[in-house]
Amino acid sequence: MDNLWLNALPAADRKRIEPHLNERPFAQGQMLYDAGEALGEVWFPMTGVVSLMTVLADDHMVETAAIGREGLVGVTCGPLNARASSRAIAQIEGTAACCPADVFSDALRSSEAMRDALSRFTESLFAQVQQTAACNAQHRLDERMARWLLTLHDRSDGDRIKLTQSDIAGMLGVRRATVSEIGSEIEGQKLIRRGRGWVEVLDRPGLEAAACGCYRMISSVMKDLGVPRPNTAN
Ligand SMILES: [Zn+2]
């Protein structure tokens, strides 16, 4: 399995879950589940990125967290929360190993190591959600876009990320024209290159310097909590 969270579990715990996993591809833009839905499965992304979106009453939505191979999707507030508190949308296509929620809950009940790993991951997710909320309210759009591209780059294989302007606009909760303008600015600094439906990271250290401090803060919380680093491939 290429999910880093699963890989970090003791062998006995992995053996308990692995026979029940089934691999499932997800397409870009696919909704894995909606807010309020019963969570029947836990998704362990092996490739690709899933965004958790908060949906407002007018159906406007903003991304609050991104999860890739370092984590799991479908257990956002602990194993006892049976309904999703946010909408999960695949941001970058990929494949996940899916586990029935009851199998996952049973495994959790019998393993302290798993409960510990889950609580460290959910704590890092909570930190990401909080930091993203503050970032959305306070930081400049160019810094936010750089942060968000780094988050996706960490969870992608290679430097070219399949993304359209409207994907970026949707995630950042701004108009497409604004994304185009800010994208040109970042491209002008030779940090990224854009094509039809993709963005390529050219200068990773430069992009890190252009991002707000939120990227580093989230990365450092994940490190402190012992959550696997998602960017082992880059
Ligand atoms: Zn920020």
py3Dmol code that shows the C-alpha trace and the ligand (Angstrom):
import py3Dmol

protein = """\
ATOM      1  CA  MET A   1       0.000   0.000   0.000  1.00  0.00           C
ATOM      2  CA  ASP A   2       1.278   3.451  -0.811  1.00  0.00           C
ATOM      3  CA  ASN A   3      -0.667   5.244   1.882  1.00  0.00           C
ATOM      4  CA  LEU A   4       1.894   6.531   4.362  1.00  0.00           C
ATOM      5  CA  TRP A   5      -0.477   6.570   7.324  1.00  0.00           C
ATOM      6  CA  LEU A   6      -1.304   2.884   6.848  1.00  0.00           C
ATOM      7  CA  ASN A   7       2.346   2.044   6.229  1.00  0.00           C
ATOM      8  CA  ALA A   8       3.367   3.608   9.528  1.00  0.00           C
ATOM      9  CA  LEU A   9       1.040   1.324  11.535  1.00  0.00           C
ATOM     10  CA  PRO A  10       2.397  -1.761  13.291  1.00  0.00           C
ATOM     11  CA  ALA A  11       2.287  -4.824  11.016  1.00  0.00           C
ATOM     12  CA  ALA A  12      -0.404  -6.499  13.138  1.00  0.00           C
ATOM     13  CA  ASP A  13      -2.758  -3.535  12.646  1.00  0.00           C
ATOM     14  CA  ARG A  14      -2.114  -3.370   8.920  1.00  0.00           C
ATOM     15  CA  LYS A  15      -2.883  -7.078   8.636  1.00  0.00           C
ATOM     16  CA  ARG A  16      -6.224  -6.510  10.340  1.00  0.00           C
ATOM     17  CA  ILE A  17      -7.251  -3.883   7.791  1.00  0.00           C
ATOM     18  CA  GLU A  18      -5.578  -4.944   4.558  1.00  0.00           C
ATOM     19  CA  PRO A  19      -7.868  -7.882   3.672  1.00  0.00           C
ATOM     20  CA  HIS A  20     -10.836  -5.479   3.698  1.00  0.00           C
ATOM     21  CA  LEU A  21      -9.309  -2.763   1.518  1.00  0.00           C
ATOM     22  CA  ASN A  22     -10.399  -2.249  -2.016  1.00  0.00           C
ATOM     23  CA  GLU A  23      -8.639   0.090  -4.383  1.00  0.00           C
ATOM     24  CA  ARG A  24     -10.766   2.699  -6.022  1.00  0.00           C
ATOM     25  CA  PRO A  25      -9.762   5.432  -8.457  1.00  0.00           C
ATOM     26  CA  PHE A  26     -11.205   8.909  -8.050  1.00  0.00           C
ATOM     27  CA  ALA A  27     -11.477  11.505 -10.798  1.00  0.00           C
ATOM     28  CA  GLN A  28     -10.632  15.159 -10.472  1.00  0.00           C
ATOM     29  CA  GLY A  29     -13.707  16.991  -9.200  1.00  0.00           C
ATOM     30  CA  GLN A  30     -15.392  13.828  -7.943  1.00  0.00           C
ATOM     31  CA  MET A  31     -17.276  14.212  -4.688  1.00  0.00           C
ATOM     32  CA  LEU A  32     -16.302  11.419  -2.275  1.00  0.00           C
ATOM     33  CA  TYR A  33     -19.027  12.395   0.161  1.00  0.00           C
ATOM     34  CA  ASP A  34     -21.090  15.427   1.062  1.00  0.00           C
ATOM     35  CA  ALA A  35     -21.550  17.253   4.354  1.00  0.00           C
ATOM     36  CA  GLY A  36     -24.209  15.539   6.444  1.00  0.00           C
ATOM     37  CA  GLU A  37     -23.806  12.178   4.713  1.00  0.00           C
ATOM     38  CA  ALA A  38     -23.256   9.029   6.721  1.00  0.00           C
ATOM     39  CA  LEU A  39     -19.613   8.002   6.456  1.00  0.00           C
ATOM     40  CA  GLY A  40     -19.672   4.385   5.365  1.00  0.00           C
ATOM     41  CA  GLU A  41     -16.029   4.163   4.382  1.00  0.00           C
ATOM     42  CA  VAL A  42     -12.593   5.448   5.227  1.00  0.00           C
ATOM     43  CA  TRP A  43     -10.478   6.469   2.236  1.00  0.00           C
ATOM     44  CA  PHE A  44      -6.698   6.119   2.299  1.00  0.00           C
ATOM     45  CA  PRO A  45      -5.360   8.090  -0.687  1.00  0.00           C
ATOM     46  CA  MET A  46      -2.322   6.479  -2.299  1.00  0.00           C
ATOM     47  CA  THR A  47      -2.059   9.051  -5.064  1.00  0.00           C
ATOM     48  CA  GLY A  48      -3.984  12.270  -5.676  1.00  0.00           C
ATOM     49  CA  VAL A  49      -5.328  14.886  -3.302  1.00  0.00           C
ATOM     50  CA  VAL A  50      -8.710  15.231  -1.626  1.00  0.00           C
ATOM     51  CA  SER A  51      -9.926  18.632  -0.398  1.00  0.00           C
ATOM     52  CA  LEU A  52     -12.315  19.113   2.480  1.00  0.00           C
ATOM     53  CA  MET A  53     -14.695  21.900   1.599  1.00  0.00           C
ATOM     54  CA  THR A  54     -16.905  23.913   3.882  1.00  0.00           C
ATOM     55  CA  VAL A  55     -20.194  24.620   2.143  1.00  0.00           C
ATOM     56  CA  LEU A  56     -22.131  27.779   3.026  1.00  0.00           C
ATOM     57  CA  ALA A  57     -25.912  28.198   2.897  1.00  0.00           C
ATOM     58  CA  ASP A  58     -25.706  29.863  -0.547  1.00  0.00           C
ATOM     59  CA  ASP A  59     -23.720  26.845  -1.827  1.00  0.00           C
ATOM     60  CA  HIS A  60     -20.534  28.894  -2.002  1.00  0.00           C
ATOM     61  CA  MET A  61     -17.671  26.731  -0.758  1.00  0.00           C
ATOM     62  CA  VAL A  62     -14.079  27.148   0.364  1.00  0.00           C
ATOM     63  CA  GLU A  63     -11.358  24.586   0.951  1.00  0.00           C
ATOM     64  CA  THR A  64     -10.368  24.110   4.560  1.00  0.00           C
ATOM     65  CA  ALA A  65      -7.905  21.222   4.287  1.00  0.00           C
ATOM     66  CA  ALA A  66      -6.121  19.031   1.742  1.00  0.00           C
ATOM     67  CA  ILE A  67      -5.304  15.380   2.362  1.00  0.00           C
ATOM     68  CA  GLY A  68      -3.067  13.098   0.340  1.00  0.00           C
ATOM     69  CA  ARG A  69      -1.110   9.908   0.951  1.00  0.00           C
ATOM     70  CA  GLU A  70      -0.063  11.038   4.434  1.00  0.00           C
ATOM     71  CA  GLY A  71      -3.564  10.651   5.832  1.00  0.00           C
ATOM     72  CA  LEU A  72      -7.099   9.375   5.597  1.00  0.00           C
ATOM     73  CA  VAL A  73     -10.420  10.822   4.546  1.00  0.00           C
ATOM     74  CA  GLY A  74     -13.788  10.031   6.070  1.00  0.00           C
ATOM     75  CA  VAL A  75     -12.856  10.198   9.748  1.00  0.00           C
ATOM     76  CA  THR A  76     -12.598  13.892  10.406  1.00  0.00           C
ATOM     77  CA  CYS A  77     -13.540  14.171  14.062  1.00  0.00           C
ATOM     78  CA  GLY A  78     -12.769  10.754  15.416  1.00  0.00           C
ATOM     79  CA  PRO A  79     -14.296   7.337  14.840  1.00  0.00           C
ATOM     80  CA  LEU A  80     -17.590   8.059  16.552  1.00  0.00           C
ATOM     81  CA  ASN A  81     -18.616  10.855  14.217  1.00  0.00           C
ATOM     82  CA  ALA A  82     -20.881   9.001  11.835  1.00  0.00           C
ATOM     83  CA  ARG A  83     -21.751  11.977   9.621  1.00  0.00           C
ATOM     84  CA  ALA A  84     -19.436  14.121   7.529  1.00  0.00           C
ATOM     85  CA  SER A  85     -18.987  17.692   8.666  1.00  0.00           C
ATOM     86  CA  SER A  86     -17.662  18.840   5.296  1.00  0.00           C
ATOM     87  CA  ARG A  87     -17.770  17.947   1.598  1.00  0.00           C
ATOM     88  CA  ALA A  88     -14.815  15.908   0.285  1.00  0.00           C
ATOM     89  CA  ILE A  89     -13.846  16.571  -3.330  1.00  0.00           C
ATOM     90  CA  ALA A  90     -10.959  15.057  -5.266  1.00  0.00           C
ATOM     91  CA  GLN A  91      -8.685  17.930  -6.184  1.00  0.00           C
ATOM     92  CA  ILE A  92      -6.178  15.836  -8.087  1.00  0.00           C
ATOM     93  CA  GLU A  93      -7.184  12.482  -9.522  1.00  0.00           C
ATOM     94  CA  GLY A  94      -5.737   9.429  -7.878  1.00  0.00           C
ATOM     95  CA  THR A  95      -6.428   6.115  -6.219  1.00  0.00           C
ATOM     96  CA  ALA A  96      -7.459   5.335  -2.676  1.00  0.00           C
ATOM     97  CA  ALA A  97      -7.648   2.153  -0.657  1.00  0.00           C
ATOM     98  CA  CYS A  98     -11.140   2.109   0.858  1.00  0.00           C
ATOM     99  CA  CYS A  99     -12.008   0.402   4.122  1.00  0.00           C
ATOM    100  CA  PRO A 100     -15.551  -0.160   5.457  1.00  0.00           C
ATOM    101  CA  ALA A 101     -16.096   2.151   8.451  1.00  0.00           C
ATOM    102  CA  ASP A 102     -17.120  -0.692  10.779  1.00  0.00           C
ATOM    103  CA  VAL A 103     -13.920  -2.637  10.028  1.00  0.00           C
ATOM    104  CA  PHE A 104     -11.906   0.502  10.720  1.00  0.00           C
ATOM    105  CA  SER A 105     -13.762   1.171  13.992  1.00  0.00           C
ATOM    106  CA  ASP A 106     -13.256  -2.428  15.164  1.00  0.00           C
ATOM    107  CA  ALA A 107      -9.537  -2.224  14.381  1.00  0.00           C
ATOM    108  CA  LEU A 108      -9.315   1.065  16.271  1.00  0.00           C
ATOM    109  CA  ARG A 109     -11.003  -0.384  19.325  1.00  0.00           C
ATOM    110  CA  SER A 110      -8.438  -3.151  19.529  1.00  0.00           C
ATOM    111  CA  SER A 111      -5.276  -1.141  18.862  1.00  0.00           C
ATOM    112  CA  GLU A 112      -3.861   1.627  20.964  1.00  0.00           C
ATOM    113  CA  ALA A 113      -1.202   2.340  18.322  1.00  0.00           C
ATOM    114  CA  MET A 114      -3.927   2.961  15.756  1.00  0.00           C
ATOM    115  CA  ARG A 115      -5.896   5.221  18.082  1.00  0.00           C
ATOM    116  CA  ASP A 116      -2.738   7.166  18.753  1.00  0.00           C
ATOM    117  CA  ALA A 117      -1.906   7.494  15.036  1.00  0.00           C
ATOM    118  CA  LEU A 118      -5.471   8.596  14.286  1.00  0.00           C
ATOM    119  CA  SER A 119      -5.561  11.183  17.030  1.00  0.00           C
ATOM    120  CA  ARG A 120      -2.223  12.614  15.868  1.00  0.00           C
ATOM    121  CA  PHE A 121      -3.542  12.844  12.320  1.00  0.00           C
ATOM    122  CA  THR A 122      -6.891  14.424  13.308  1.00  0.00           C
ATOM    123  CA  GLU A 123      -5.047  16.912  15.499  1.00  0.00           C
ATOM    124  CA  SER A 124      -2.873  17.919  12.546  1.00  0.00           C
ATOM    125  CA  LEU A 125      -5.997  18.180  10.407  1.00  0.00           C
ATOM    126  CA  PHE A 126      -7.622  20.436  12.978  1.00  0.00           C
ATOM    127  CA  ALA A 127      -4.487  22.608  12.978  1.00  0.00           C
ATOM    128  CA  GLN A 128      -4.632  22.771   9.180  1.00  0.00           C
ATOM    129  CA  VAL A 129      -8.301  23.786   9.237  1.00  0.00           C
ATOM    130  CA  GLN A 130      -7.681  26.508  11.830  1.00  0.00           C
ATOM    131  CA  GLN A 131      -4.623  27.846  10.032  1.00  0.00           C
ATOM    132  CA  THR A 132      -6.445  27.861   6.701  1.00  0.00           C
ATOM    133  CA  ALA A 133      -9.366  29.802   8.206  1.00  0.00           C
ATOM    134  CA  ALA A 134      -6.987  32.455   9.520  1.00  0.00           C
ATOM    135  CA  CYS A 135      -5.048  32.451   6.243  1.00  0.00           C
ATOM    136  CA  ASN A 136      -8.206  32.947   4.163  1.00  0.00           C
ATOM    137  CA  ALA A 137      -9.178  35.911   6.318  1.00  0.00           C
ATOM    138  CA  GLN A 138      -5.806  37.623   6.689  1.00  0.00           C
ATOM    139  CA  HIS A 139      -3.263  36.822   4.017  1.00  0.00           C
ATOM    140  CA  ARG A 140      -2.759  38.227   0.525  1.00  0.00           C
ATOM    141  CA  LEU A 141      -4.038  36.170  -2.349  1.00  0.00           C
ATOM    142  CA  ASP A 142      -0.593  35.685  -3.943  1.00  0.00           C
ATOM    143  CA  GLU A 143       0.723  34.259  -0.645  1.00  0.00           C
ATOM    144  CA  ARG A 144      -2.322  32.029  -0.277  1.00  0.00           C
ATOM    145  CA  MET A 145      -2.004  30.763  -3.829  1.00  0.00           C
ATOM    146  CA  ALA A 146       1.680  29.945  -3.248  1.00  0.00           C
ATOM    147  CA  ARG A 147       0.803  28.113  -0.020  1.00  0.00           C
ATOM    148  CA  TRP A 148      -1.920  26.140  -1.720  1.00  0.00           C
ATOM    149  CA  LEU A 149       0.309  25.163  -4.669  1.00  0.00           C
ATOM    150  CA  LEU A 150       2.972  23.933  -2.207  1.00  0.00           C
ATOM    151  CA  THR A 151       0.347  21.851  -0.397  1.00  0.00           C
ATOM    152  CA  LEU A 152      -0.643  20.195  -3.683  1.00  0.00           C
ATOM    153  CA  HIS A 153       2.970  19.845  -4.857  1.00  0.00           C
ATOM    154  CA  ASP A 154       3.820  17.963  -1.649  1.00  0.00           C
ATOM    155  CA  ARG A 155       1.100  15.444  -2.426  1.00  0.00           C
ATOM    156  CA  SER A 156       1.749  15.102  -6.174  1.00  0.00           C
ATOM    157  CA  ASP A 157       4.155  12.921  -8.104  1.00  0.00           C
ATOM    158  CA  GLY A 158       6.365  15.267 -10.074  1.00  0.00           C
ATOM    159  CA  ASP A 159       6.336  19.008 -10.580  1.00  0.00           C
ATOM    160  CA  ARG A 160       3.451  19.292 -13.009  1.00  0.00           C
ATOM    161  CA  ILE A 161       0.065  19.483 -11.304  1.00  0.00           C
ATOM    162  CA  LYS A 162      -3.126  18.984 -13.290  1.00  0.00           C
ATOM    163  CA  LEU A 163      -5.142  22.099 -12.461  1.00  0.00           C
ATOM    164  CA  THR A 164      -7.265  24.636 -14.292  1.00  0.00           C
ATOM    165  CA  GLN A 165      -7.733  28.286 -13.424  1.00  0.00           C
ATOM    166  CA  SER A 166     -11.253  27.515 -12.287  1.00  0.00           C
ATOM    167  CA  ASP A 167      -9.998  24.731  -9.975  1.00  0.00           C
ATOM    168  CA  ILE A 168      -7.697  27.253  -8.318  1.00  0.00           C
ATOM    169  CA  ALA A 169     -10.429  29.900  -8.154  1.00  0.00           C
ATOM    170  CA  GLY A 170     -12.833  27.403  -6.586  1.00  0.00           C
ATOM    171  CA  MET A 171     -10.348  26.320  -3.933  1.00  0.00           C
ATOM    172  CA  LEU A 172      -9.330  29.819  -2.975  1.00  0.00           C
ATOM    173  CA  GLY A 173     -12.897  31.124  -3.150  1.00  0.00           C
ATOM    174  CA  VAL A 174     -12.107  33.930  -5.613  1.00  0.00           C
ATOM    175  CA  ARG A 175     -12.987  34.863  -9.213  1.00  0.00           C
ATOM    176  CA  ARG A 176     -11.189  33.231 -12.125  1.00  0.00           C
ATOM    177  CA  ALA A 177      -9.987  36.582 -13.485  1.00  0.00           C
ATOM    178  CA  THR A 178      -8.292  37.276 -10.146  1.00  0.00           C
ATOM    179  CA  VAL A 179      -6.566  33.885 -10.235  1.00  0.00           C
ATOM    180  CA  SER A 180      -5.328  34.586 -13.731  1.00  0.00           C
ATOM    181  CA  GLU A 181      -3.893  37.930 -12.672  1.00  0.00           C
ATOM    182  CA  ILE A 182      -2.135  36.574  -9.568  1.00  0.00           C
ATOM    183  CA  GLY A 183      -0.965  33.480 -11.481  1.00  0.00           C
ATOM    184  CA  SER A 184       0.734  35.738 -14.061  1.00  0.00           C
ATOM    185  CA  GLU A 185       2.442  37.594 -11.248  1.00  0.00           C
ATOM    186  CA  ILE A 186       3.869  34.387  -9.735  1.00  0.00           C
ATOM    187  CA  GLU A 187       4.765  33.115 -13.204  1.00  0.00           C
ATOM    188  CA  GLY A 188       6.563  36.412 -13.883  1.00  0.00           C
ATOM    189  CA  GLN A 189       8.830  35.619 -10.934  1.00  0.00           C
ATOM    190  CA  LYS A 190       9.658  32.288 -12.625  1.00  0.00           C
ATOM    191  CA  LEU A 191       8.333  30.300  -9.666  1.00  0.00           C
ATOM    192  CA  ILE A 192       5.729  28.436 -11.725  1.00  0.00           C
ATOM    193  CA  ARG A 193       4.813  27.843 -15.347  1.00  0.00           C
ATOM    194  CA  ARG A 194       1.214  27.480 -16.477  1.00  0.00           C
ATOM    195  CA  GLY A 195      -0.327  25.687 -19.416  1.00  0.00           C
ATOM    196  CA  ARG A 196      -3.783  24.621 -20.452  1.00  0.00           C
ATOM    197  CA  GLY A 197      -5.048  22.637 -17.464  1.00  0.00           C
ATOM    198  CA  TRP A 198      -1.762  22.400 -15.582  1.00  0.00           C
ATOM    199  CA  VAL A 199       0.628  24.307 -13.342  1.00  0.00           C
ATOM    200  CA  GLU A 200       4.292  23.364 -13.051  1.00  0.00           C
ATOM    201  CA  VAL A 201       6.423  24.223 -10.047  1.00  0.00           C
ATOM    202  CA  LEU A 202       9.761  25.559 -11.364  1.00  0.00           C
ATOM    203  CA  ASP A 203      11.376  26.973  -8.257  1.00  0.00           C
ATOM    204  CA  ARG A 204      10.274  25.186  -5.085  1.00  0.00           C
ATOM    205  CA  PRO A 205      12.408  27.234  -2.616  1.00  0.00           C
ATOM    206  CA  GLY A 206      11.249  30.430  -4.328  1.00  0.00           C
ATOM    207  CA  LEU A 207       7.614  29.374  -4.035  1.00  0.00           C
ATOM    208  CA  GLU A 208       8.144  28.608  -0.343  1.00  0.00           C
ATOM    209  CA  ALA A 209       9.591  32.082   0.147  1.00  0.00           C
ATOM    210  CA  ALA A 210       6.602  33.607  -1.667  1.00  0.00           C
ATOM    211  CA  ALA A 211       4.031  31.746   0.471  1.00  0.00           C
ATOM    212  CA  CYS A 212       2.701  33.079   3.759  1.00  0.00           C
ATOM    213  CA  GLY A 213       3.995  31.551   7.000  1.00  0.00           C
ATOM    214  CA  CYS A 214       0.954  29.246   7.169  1.00  0.00           C
ATOM    215  CA  TYR A 215       2.604  26.611   4.970  1.00  0.00           C
ATOM    216  CA  ARG A 216       5.579  26.312   7.334  1.00  0.00           C
ATOM    217  CA  MET A 217       3.345  26.354  10.412  1.00  0.00           C
ATOM    218  CA  ILE A 218       1.157  23.526   9.143  1.00  0.00           C
ATOM    219  CA  SER A 219       4.227  21.497   8.084  1.00  0.00           C
ATOM    220  CA  SER A 220       5.835  21.986  11.457  1.00  0.00           C
ATOM    221  CA  VAL A 221       2.693  20.913  13.360  1.00  0.00           C
ATOM    222  CA  MET A 222       2.519  17.761  11.223  1.00  0.00           C
ATOM    223  CA  LYS A 223       6.166  17.052  11.973  1.00  0.00           C
ATOM    224  CA  ASP A 224       5.732  17.603  15.717  1.00  0.00           C
ATOM    225  CA  LEU A 225       2.749  15.252  15.775  1.00  0.00           C
ATOM    226  CA  GLY A 226       4.677  12.578  13.877  1.00  0.00           C
ATOM    227  CA  VAL A 227       2.302  12.603  10.883  1.00  0.00           C
ATOM    228  CA  PRO A 228       4.121  11.140   7.837  1.00  0.00           C
ATOM    229  CA  ARG A 229       5.634  13.729   5.477  1.00  0.00           C
ATOM    230  CA  PRO A 230       3.532  13.730   2.324  1.00  0.00           C
ATOM    231  CA  ASN A 231       6.304  14.945   0.037  1.00  0.00           C
ATOM    232  CA  THR A 232       8.585  11.931   0.036  1.00  0.00           C
ATOM    233  CA  ALA A 233       8.393  11.724  -3.769  1.00  0.00           C
ATOM    234  CA  ASN A 234       9.427  15.306  -4.504  1.00  0.00           C
TER     235      ASN A 234
END
"""
ligand_1 = """\
1
ZN
Zn -1.521 32.198 5.229
"""
view = py3Dmol.view(width=600, height=400)
view.addModel(protein, "pdb")
view.setStyle({"model": 0}, {"cartoon": {"style": "trace"}})
view.addModel(ligand_1, "xyz")
view.setStyle({"model": 1}, {"stick": {}})
view.zoomTo()
view.show()
